[in-house]
Amino acid sequence: MSDLLIRAAAPADAQAVLAFWAHAAEGTSISDDPDGVARLIARDPDALLLAERDGTLVGTVIAGFDGWRCHLYRLAVHPGHRRQGIATALLDAAEQRFTRLGGRRGDAMVLERNEQAHGAWAAAGYAREQHWRRWTKPLTA
């Protein structure tokens, strides 16, 4: 995996990240637009981690820390590069970031219907909590 570079996204990466998510990520988010990615990078420049191989984007994860909890979103690996340790490398980088910031436990947003992701998260040591359910409310029309 020595040819894999993990780095924080820069503002210039926003369009490439959105195109990557459209191809490699499962589901969409209300924040999947240039402004949403730009706000994330401006608010927490180290949160959006990119995995690159030979200058090509092959994976992403958002490792957000609000000072209280460590949240993982948008773990995605290019379909042609899966099962090569990229997700593991991204999660290792995210967990190291959380530890440096004083985080104590990571939680991940995982789609119920994404069975492949369930296995990947379990293999990384994450477990589903049956007693929690996510409640949401859109703040924009």
C-alpha positions in Angstrom: 0.0 0.0 0.0 3.1 2.3 -0.2 1.8 3.8 -3.4 -1.4 5.1 -1.6 -1.4 8.7 -0.5 -3.9 9.8 2.1 -4.4 13.6 2.3 -6.9 16.2 3.4 -9.0 17.6 0.6 -8.4 21.1 -0.6 -11.0 23.5 -2.0 -9.9 22.7 -5.5 -10.8 19.1 -5.0 -14.6 19.7 -4.5 -15.7 19.0 -8.1 -13.6 15.8 -8.3 -14.9 14.6 -5.0 -18.5 15.1 -6.1 -17.9 13.3 -9.4 -16.2 10.5 -7.4 -19.1 10.1 -5.0 -21.6 10.0 -7.9 -19.7 7.0 -9.2 -18.3 5.3 -6.1 -20.5 6.1 -3.2 -23.8 4.5 -2.2 -26.7 7.0 -1.8 -26.7 10.7 -1.9 -26.6 13.5 0.7 -28.4 16.8 0.9 -24.9 18.3 1.1 -23.7 16.7 -2.2 -23.1 20.0 -4.0 -20.1 22.3 -4.5 -21.3 24.6 -1.7 -21.7 21.7 0.8 -18.2 20.3 0.1 -16.7 23.9 0.2 -18.3 24.5 3.6 -17.0 21.3 5.0 -13.4 22.0 3.9 -13.6 25.6 5.1 -15.1 24.6 8.5 -12.7 21.7 9.1 -9.9 21.5 6.6 -8.7 18.1 7.8 -12.0 16.3 7.9 -12.4 15.2 4.3 -9.7 12.6 3.7 -8.8 11.5 0.1 -6.9 8.4 -0.9 -5.0 8.7 -4.2 -3.0 6.3 -6.2 -0.8 7.7 -8.9 -2.7 11.0 -8.7 -6.1 9.3 -9.2 -8.8 9.6 -6.5 -9.6 6.1 -5.3 -11.3 6.6 -1.9 -12.8 9.1 0.5 -14.0 9.4 4.1 -15.2 12.3 6.1 -13.8 12.2 9.6 -15.8 14.9 11.4 -15.1 15.8 15.1 -17.3 18.3 16.8 -15.4 18.3 20.1 -17.7 15.8 21.5 -18.2 12.9 19.0 -16.3 11.4 16.1 -18.4 10.9 13.1 -17.6 9.0 9.9 -19.4 9.7 6.6 -18.9 9.0 2.9 -16.5 6.1 3.2 -16.2 5.2 -0.5 -13.7 3.3 -2.6 -13.7 3.3 -6.4 -15.3 0.0 -7.6 -12.2 -0.9 -9.5 -9.9 -0.5 -6.5 -12.0 -2.3 -3.8 -10.6 -5.1 -1.6 -7.1 -3.6 -1.7 -6.9 -2.1 1.8 -8.0 1.4 0.8 -11.0 1.6 3.1 -8.8 0.3 5.9 -6.1 2.9 5.3 -8.7 5.7 5.2 -10.3 4.5 8.5 -6.9 4.2 10.1 -6.1 7.8 9.1 -9.6 8.9 10.4 -9.1 7.1 13.7 -5.6 8.6 14.1 -7.1 12.1 13.5 -9.8 11.4 16.1 -7.3 10.2 18.7 -5.1 13.3 18.1 -8.1 15.5 18.7 -9.1 13.7 21.9 -11.9 11.6 20.5 -13.0 8.5 22.3 -15.3 6.6 20.0 -16.1 6.7 16.3 -19.5 6.3 14.8 -20.4 5.7 11.2 -23.4 6.6 9.1 -24.1 3.4 7.1 -27.1 2.9 4.8 -29.4 0.0 5.9 -29.6 -1.3 2.4 -25.8 -1.3 1.8 -25.1 -4.9 2.8 -21.5 -4.7 1.4 -20.8 -1.8 3.6 -22.1 -3.6 6.7 -19.4 -6.3 6.2 -16.7 -3.7 5.6 -17.6 -1.8 8.8 -17.8 -4.9 10.9 -14.4 -6.1 9.6 -13.0 -2.7 10.7 -14.2 -3.3 14.2 -17.5 -1.3 14.2 -20.7 -2.7 15.5 -24.3 -1.7 14.9 -26.1 -0.3 17.9 -29.6 -1.6 17.9 -30.9 0.9 20.5 -30.2 4.1 18.4 -32.1 5.4 15.4 -31.2 8.5 13.5 -33.8 11.3 13.4 -33.5 14.0 10.7 -35.1 17.2 9.7 -34.2 19.1 6.5 -33.3 22.7 7.3 -33.7 23.9 3.7 -36.5 23.5 1.2 
